[in-house]
Amino acid sequence: MRKIEFPFMALCAAPLFSLPNIHNAAPNTPPIGTQMDMATLFFAIVVIGGCLINNIFRAVYDKPAAKAEEPKPSPPPTQIAFEKGAYGAEELAHIAASISPR
């Protein structure tokens, strides 16, 4: 069970209470309960409420994601450069042999 993040839930619930007030403050809106109001405002409230309920159930019942394995450290660049077939090492082997101390 994950920890429920209350600021996130409050942010999801805020439109449920603010949407009717925004509707009433807008100019030339139909009164609450008309057919146009049922088709827009109440539909939006139902969708927002459904999303809020979905988020609550996900927070309660979802398992946390598994941690990814840490990548293995790569070998040092000198080891990679002189491996056979890596970065044209065959062509550079005689140069590396002449530079390296004996």
RAKAWO-V389150 format. One record per backbone hydrogen bond with DSSP energy under -0.5 kcal/mol. CO is the residue of the C=O (numbers start at 1). NH is the residue of the N-H. E is the energy in kcal/mol with one decimal. If there is no record, write none. Layout:
BEGIN
co:CO nh:NH e:E
co:CO nh:NH e:E
END
This chain:
BEGIN
co:4 nh:6 e:-0.9
co:5 nh:9 e:-2.0
co:6 nh:10 e:-2.7
co:7 nh:11 e:-2.1
co:8 nh:12 e:-1.8
co:9 nh:13 e:-2.0
co:10 nh:14 e:-1.7
co:11 nh:15 e:-0.5
co:13 nh:16 e:-0.9
co:13 nh:17 e:-0.9
co:14 nh:17 e:-0.7
co:14 nh:18 e:-2.1
co:15 nh:19 e:-2.3
co:17 nh:21 e:-0.6
co:18 nh:22 e:-2.5
co:19 nh:23 e:-2.3
co:20 nh:24 e:-2.3
co:21 nh:25 e:-1.8
co:22 nh:26 e:-1.2
co:26 nh:29 e:-0.7
co:31 nh:34 e:-1.6
co:34 nh:38 e:-2.3
co:35 nh:39 e:-1.9
co:36 nh:40 e:-1.3
co:37 nh:41 e:-0.8
co:37 nh:42 e:-1.6
co:40 nh:44 e:-2.3
co:41 nh:45 e:-2.2
co:42 nh:46 e:-2.3
co:43 nh:47 e:-2.3
co:44 nh:48 e:-2.5
co:45 nh:49 e:-2.6
co:46 nh:50 e:-2.4
co:47 nh:51 e:-2.2
co:48 nh:52 e:-2.1
co:49 nh:53 e:-2.4
co:50 nh:54 e:-2.4
co:51 nh:55 e:-2.4
co:52 nh:56 e:-2.1
co:53 nh:57 e:-2.5
co:54 nh:58 e:-2.4
co:55 nh:59 e:-2.2
co:56 nh:60 e:-1.9
co:57 nh:61 e:-2.9
co:58 nh:62 e:-1.8
co:59 nh:2 e:-1.0
co:76 nh:79 e:-0.6
co:76 nh:80 e:-1.6
co:77 nh:81 e:-2.4
co:78 nh:82 e:-1.2
co:80 nh:83 e:-1.1
co:83 nh:86 e:-1.9
co:85 nh:87 e:-0.6
co:86 nh:89 e:-0.6
co:88 nh:91 e:-0.7
co:88 nh:92 e:-1.2
co:89 nh:93 e:-1.3
co:92 nh:96 e:-2.4
co:93 nh:97 e:-2.2
co:94 nh:98 e:-1.5
co:95 nh:99 e:-1.6
co:96 nh:100 e:-2.3
END
